[in-house]
Amino acid sequence: MTVAEVTKKMIEYSNGNLHDINHFMKVYGYAKTISECENVDADTKEILEVAALLHDIACPLCREKYGNTNGKYQEEEGKILTAEFLKDTGYSEEFINRVVYLVGHHHTLTDIKGEDYQILIEADYLVNADESNYSKENIKNMLEKVFKTSTGISLLKSMYGIE
């Protein structure tokens, strides 16, 4: 399955929820941009792109089951849903396991290992900062403590007017 086919499948999976669709498409766009500017290898880039598309796969279930989309619920439920979503796609077990790991950790900002994980965190934050109207203080804190890629740092500074 190609990334484009995963995109189409994920849009269909989202049952017309435009907020969710627009969110994961924006995260995907930033993840793709950062990974290309950072010269990430093709295999890692494909894992990242699929993870960016699926990172919030559990949000509809969490809204229904818990009444909210708390990050920890998303991570736990997302691992299960991601494995199921990808099982008949032709992706290798190693590929699927890495995507499941990334989806299951996309709200965990400690012990970030791997370019794909780092870029997913940065791309999701770039979108969330806008969608949730994060304060300048929150954005500066993330810049200092979490952002590592030169592209992610540059985008965050440009988008939110931070020096």
C-alpha positions in Angstrom: 0.0 0.0 0.0 1.3 3.5 -0.8 1.1 6.5 1.5 -1.5 8.0 -0.8 -3.6 4.8 -0.4 -3.2 5.0 3.4 -4.3 8.6 3.2 -7.5 7.7 1.3 -8.2 4.8 3.6 -7.8 7.0 6.7 -10.1 9.7 5.2 -12.7 7.0 4.7 -12.1 5.6 8.2 -12.8 9.1 9.6 -16.5 9.0 8.5 -16.6 12.7 7.4 -15.2 14.2 10.6 -13.6 17.2 8.9 -11.8 18.4 12.0 -10.0 15.0 12.4 -9.3 14.8 8.7 -7.9 18.3 8.5 -5.8 17.8 11.6 -4.1 14.6 10.4 -3.6 16.0 6.9 -1.9 19.1 8.4 0.3 17.0 10.7 1.2 14.8 7.6 2.1 17.9 5.6 4.4 19.3 8.3 6.0 15.8 8.9 6.7 15.4 5.2 8.2 18.9 5.0 10.4 18.5 8.0 11.6 15.0 7.0 12.4 16.2 3.4 14.3 19.3 4.7 16.1 17.1 7.2 17.1 14.6 4.5 15.5 11.6 6.3 16.0 8.3 4.5 13.1 7.0 2.4 12.2 4.1 4.7 12.1 6.2 7.9 10.2 8.9 5.9 7.5 6.4 4.9 7.1 5.2 8.4 6.8 8.8 9.6 4.2 9.7 7.0 2.0 6.8 7.8 2.3 7.5 11.5 1.4 11.1 10.9 -1.7 10.1 9.1 -2.7 7.6 11.8 -1.5 9.4 15.0 -5.0 10.4 16.1 -6.8 7.3 14.9 -8.2 6.7 18.4 -9.8 10.1 18.8 -13.3 9.1 17.7 -13.2 6.0 20.0 -11.9 8.0 22.9 -14.6 10.7 22.5 -17.2 7.9 22.6 -15.6 5.7 25.3 -14.1 8.3 27.7 -15.8 11.6 26.7 -12.5 13.2 25.8 -9.3 12.7 23.8 -6.8 12.7 26.6 -3.3 11.9 25.2 -2.8 8.8 27.3 -6.1 7.3 26.1 -5.2 8.1 22.5 -1.9 6.3 22.9 -3.3 3.2 24.5 -6.3 2.8 22.2 -4.3 4.0 19.1 -1.8 1.2 19.3 -4.6 -1.4 18.9 -6.5 0.5 16.2 -3.3 1.2 14.2 -2.2 -2.5 14.2 -5.7 -3.5 13.0 -5.8 -0.7 10.3 -2.4 -1.7 8.9 -2.7 -5.5 9.1 -3.7 -6.2 5.5 -1.8 -3.4 3.8 1.3 -5.4 2.7 3.6 -3.4 5.1 6.2 -5.5 6.9 5.8 -6.5 10.5 8.8 -4.3 11.4 7.2 -1.3 9.6 3.8 -1.8 11.3 5.4 -2.2 14.7 7.3 1.1 14.4 4.1 2.9 13.3 2.2 1.3 16.2 5.0 2.5 18.6 4.9 6.0 17.2 1.1 6.3 17.5 1.4 4.8 21.0 3.8 7.5 22.0 2.9 10.6 20.1 1.9 12.4 23.4 5.0 11.2 25.3 7.6 14.0 25.2 10.3 12.2 27.1 12.9 9.6 25.9 12.3 10.5 22.2 14.3 8.0 20.1 14.5 8.2 16.3 14.1 10.9 13.7 10.6 9.7 12.9 9.5 10.1 16.6 11.1 13.5 16.9 9.5 14.8 13.7 6.1 13.4 14.5 6.1 15.2 17.9 7.2 18.5 16.2 4.7 18.3 13.3 1.8 17.5 15.7 2.8 20.4 18.0 2.9 22.8 15.1 -0.7 22.0 14.3 -1.9 21.8 17.9 -0.4 25.1 18.9 -2.6 26.8 16.3 -5.7 24.7 16.8 -5.6 25.0 20.6 -4.3 28.6 20.7 -1.3 27.8 22.8 0.3 30.7 24.7 3.6 32.2 23.6 5.0 30.9 26.9 3.9 27.3 26.1 5.4 27.6 22.6 8.7 29.0 23.8 8.9 26.2 26.4 8.4 23.5 23.7 11.0 25.2 21.5 13.6 25.1 24.3 12.7 21.7 25.7 11.4 19.5 22.9 12.1 20.8 19.4 15.4 19.5 18.0 15.3 19.5 14.2 16.5 22.7 12.5 13.5 22.7 10.2 11.0 22.2 13.0 12.7 25.0 15.0 12.6 27.3 12.0 9.0 26.6 11.2 7.9 27.1 14.9 9.8 30.4 15.1 8.4 31.6 11.7 4.8 30.6 12.4 4.5 31.9 15.9 6.8 35.0 15.7 9.4 33.7 18.2 13.0 35.0 18.1 
